[in-house]
Amino acid sequence: MQTAIPCVLMRGGSSKGLYFLGSDLPTEEGLRSRVLLAAMGGGDPRQIDGMGGAHPLTSKIAIISSSDQPGVDVDYLFVQAVVGEDRVDLSPTCGNILAGVGPFALEKGLVTANGDMTVVRVHMVNTGKICELLIATPGGQVSYEGDAVIDGVPGTGSPIICDFPDAAGSSCGALLPTGNVRDRVDGVEVTCIDSGMPVVLLRASDFGLSGQETPAELNQNEALKSRLNGLRLKLGPMMNLGDVTDWVVPKMSLLSAAEKGGNISTRTFIPHVCHEAIGVLGAASVAAGCIIPGSICEDFTSTISGTAPTVSVEHPSGHFDVTMALNTEGEIPVIKKIGLLRTARTLMTGSVMIPASVWAGRSQNGSV
């Protein structure tokens, strides 16, 4: 016996995952986690018996529900299935998967299209923050075709504009969660920052690296990964995150000078695997570092000024442009809004099958 659970497989930005209506899943968190692990392939690093793609970027889950918050359309809970481990992580959110939330909500009838362009206001449950998604809806239908290009994804698609008002301190409570622009831990200078995603900014050269190594080269460097994780565990409490042993945040981003026309170059670990690109909100936090005088970013690029700058963050697959609206009256600029361009596409709709021994489904178990 198997249980069929309605879901949609979508690409959101440069990630891919399963999108569920909250009403189609168990309400109890422990049971829900077991159901989602069964759907993705459990603790098998190959995820061969589930829908996961054996990589953090393809082992993601979005749970979407109508929101009861004033002025908000939907609630979005992000779940990371930790590859190779029999657990999920709810500590971060994901800006790439977020890009698919608006189209999903429109196609599932949670939001009604409003003319040729529709704004979907999303409450990101993991962080408590709000994002406004601007989606093309000609004729009242979601459009997936267009000329927008994002690095890390082949071809083109319809642009989805993701605007994040008040992203600073989303998880840590402050843009600079330690209270300092720079800290020193185990002899390494860092900038700890949270502009939508907790990130530790580090100089690649402090680890004997150029910063232009490929993700494959970095993922083979066990000594590097061990050292980065040691720093991450010490910095977690300093960033008001507590014990981050089982969390994927903070992300660790190695910085170097840009070589492809951008402002800064990155190699980001999430948390033990080097990302082949960079996450949406991870890029937002790196970009925020570039506008803060005295941050680690200043070692590689001039501090970017103005009230509406665009920061180009290079990553292994290309670059990520981050636009910001700033209040520059204080010593440290206040970020009023961050905007990013993404695309998304529905890949498959239907039901994912899980063993009935894990969950017999709502029809038999009610709201268990």
GUGUVO-378465 format. One line per 4 residues: number of its first residue (from 1); for each residue x negated, y, z negated of C-alpha. Coordinates in steps of 0.5 Angstrom, whole numbers. Each point is the difference from the previous one (the first is absolute). Example, Ala and Ser with C-alpha at 12.3 -4.5 7.8 and 13.67 -1.06 7.14 Angstrom:
1) -25/-9/-16; -2/7/2
***
This chain:
1) 0/0/0; -2/7/2; 2/7/-2; 1/5/6
5) -1/7/-2; 1/6/5; -6/4/2; -3/4/5
9) -8/-1/2; -2/7/2; -7/4/1; 0/6/-4
13) -6/4/2; -6/-5/1; 3/-5/-5; 5/-5/1
17) 5/-3/-5; 7/-3/-2; 5/5/-1; 6/-2/-5
21) 6/3/-2; 0/0/-8; 7/-3/0; -2/-6/3
25) -6/-2/-5; 1/-2/-7; 0/6/-5; -4/-3/-6
29) -7/2/2; -4/-7/-2; 5/-4/5; -1/5/5
33) -7/0/0; 0/-8/1; 5/1/6; -4/5/3
37) -7/-4/-1; 4/-6/3; 2/4/6; -7/3/1
41) -4/-7/-1; -2/0/-7; -7/0/-3; -2/-4/6
45) -6/5/3; 3/-2/7; 7/1/-1; 1/-6/4
49) 7/-2/-3; 3/7/0; 0/7/4; -6/3/-2
53) -6/1/4; -5/-2/-4; -3/8/-1; 2/5/-5
57) 3/5/6; 5/-6/3; 2/-2/-7; 4/6/-2
61) 8/0/-2; 5/6/0; 6/-1/-5; 5/6/2
65) 7/2/-3; 5/5/0; -3/6/-5; 5/3/-5
69) -5/6/-1; 3/6/2; -3/2/7; -3/-6/1
73) 2/-5/5; -4/-7/-2; -4/-3/-5; -6/-4/3
77) -4/-5/-5; -7/-2/3; -2/-7/-1; -7/-2/1
81) -1/-8/1; -7/-1/-2; -3/-4/5; -3/-7/-3
85) 3/2/-7; 7/-3/-2; 2/7/-2; 3/7/2
89) -2/7/-2; 4/6/-1; -5/5/-2; -1/3/7
93) 5/3/5; -2/-1/7; 1/6/5; -1/-4/6
97) 6/-5/-1; 4/6/-3; 0/3/8; 5/-6/1
101) 4/1/-6; 4/6/4; 1/-4/7; 2/-6/-5
105) 5/4/-4; 3/3/6; 1/-7/4; 3/-3/-7
109) 5/5/0; -3/3/-7; -1/7/4; 4/3/5
113) -3/3/6; 1/8/1; -2/2/7; -6/-1/4
117) -4/0/-6; 1/-3/-7; -3/2/-7; 0/-6/-5
121) -2/2/-7; -3/-6/-3; -1/-1/-8; -7/-4/0
125) 2/-4/-6; -7/-2/-2; -2/7/-1; 6/4/-1
129) -2/4/5; 5/3/6; -2/-1/8; 4/3/6
133) -1/-4/6; 2/4/7; 3/-5/5; 2/0/7
137) 7/-2/1; 2/2/7; 8/-2/1; 0/-2/-8
141) -5/-6/1; -7/-1/-2; -5/1/5; -6/-4/0
145) -3/2/7; -4/6/0; -7/3/2; -3/1/-8
149) -7/-4/-1; -2/-2/-6; -7/-3/-1; 0/-8/-2
153) 6/-1/4; 0/-2/8; 5/4/4; 4/6/-1
157) 7/1/-4; 5/5/-3; -3/5/-5; 2/-1/-7
161) -2/6/-4; -1/-1/-7; 0/6/-5; -2/-1/-7
165) 2/6/-5; -3/0/-6; -5/-6/1; -5/2/-5
169) -1/-5/-6; 5/-5/3; -3/-6/-5; -5/4/-4
173) 4/6/-2; -5/5/3; -3/1/6; -7/-1/-4
177) 2/-5/-5; -6/0/-4; 0/8/0; -7/1/3
181) -2/1/7; -5/-5/0; -2/-5/-5; -6/-5/-1
185) 1/-7/-2; -5/-5/0; -5/5/3; 5/1/6
189) 3/7/2; 7/-1/1; 6/4/1; 7/-3/-2
193) 6/3/4; 7/-2/0; 4/4/6; 5/-6/1
197) -5/-5/-1; -5/-1/-6; -7/0/4; -7/0/-2
201) -4/4/4; -8/-2/0; -6/1/5; -1/-6/4
205) -8/2/0; 0/-2/-8; 1/-7/2; -5/0/5
209) 5/1/6; 0/4/6; 8/0/-1; 1/-2/7
213) -1/-7/-1; 6/-5/3; 5/-2/-5; -2/-7/2
217) -7/1/-3; 2/4/-6; 5/-6/-2; -6/-5/1
221) -4/4/-5; 2/-3/-7; -5/4/-4; 3/6/2
225) 8/-2/-1; -2/-2/-7; -3/6/-1; 6/4/2
229) 4/-4/-4; -4/1/-6; 1/8/1; 7/-1/2
233) 2/-4/-7; -4/6/-4; 4/5/4; 7/-2/-1
237) 1/2/-7; -4/7/1; 5/1/6; 6/-2/-5
241) 1/-6/4; -2/-5/-6; -2/-7/1; 0/0/8
245) -3/-8/0; 6/-2/4; 2/6/3; -2/2/8
249) -1/7/-3; -4/5/0; -3/-1/7; -8/1/1
253) -2/4/5; -7/0/3; -1/7/3; -5/2/5
257) -1/6/6; 5/0/5; -3/-3/7; 6/0/5
261) 2/8/-1; 4/-1/-7; -1/3/-6; -2/-6/-4
265) -1/-7/1; 2/-6/-5; 0/-7/-2; 5/-2/-4
269) 1/-6/-5; 7/-2/-2; -2/-2/-5; -5/-6/2
273) 1/0/8; -3/6/4; 6/3/4; 0/-1/7
277) 3/7/1; 2/4/-6; 7/1/-4; 4/6/1
281) 0/2/-7; -7/-2/-1; -2/5/6; 4/5/-3
285) -4/-1/-6; -6/1/3; 2/6/4; 2/3/-7
289) -7/-1/-2; -2/4/6; 3/6/-2; -2/0/-7
293) -7/4/-2; -5/-4/-3; 3/-7/2; -4/-6/3
297) 3/2/7; -4/6/-1; -7/-4/1; 2/-2/7
301) 5/6/3; 1/7/-2; 6/2/-5; 6/1/5
305) 3/6/-1; 7/4/2; 7/-1/-2; 2/-5/5
309) -6/-5/2; -1/-6/4; -5/-5/-3; -2/-6/5
313) -2/-6/-4; -4/-5/4; 0/-7/-1; -2/-7/3
317) 6/0/5; 0/8/2; 2/6/-4; 6/2/-4
321) 2/8/0; 3/2/-6; 4/7/0; 1/4/-7
325) 3/6/-2; -4/3/-6; 1/5/-5; -7/3/-1
329) 0/5/-5; -3/-4/-5; -7/-3/-1; 3/-7/2
333) 5/1/6; 7/-3/-2; 2/-5/6; 8/2/1
337) 1/-5/6; -4/-5/4; 2/-2/7; -2/-6/4
341) 2/-3/6; 2/-8/1; 4/-4/4; 4/-7/-1
345) 3/-5/4; 5/-6/-2; -3/-7/2; 5/-5/-2
349) 6/0/-4; 4/-6/-3; -2/-4/-6; -6/-3/-4
353) 1/-7/-3; -2/-1/-7; 0/-7/-4; 7/0/-3
357) -4/-3/-6; -3/7/-1; 7/4/1; 7/-3/2
361) 2/7/2; 5/5/-2; 6/-4/3; -1/-6/-5
365) -4/4/-6; 4/7/0; -5/6/-1; -5/-5/-4
***
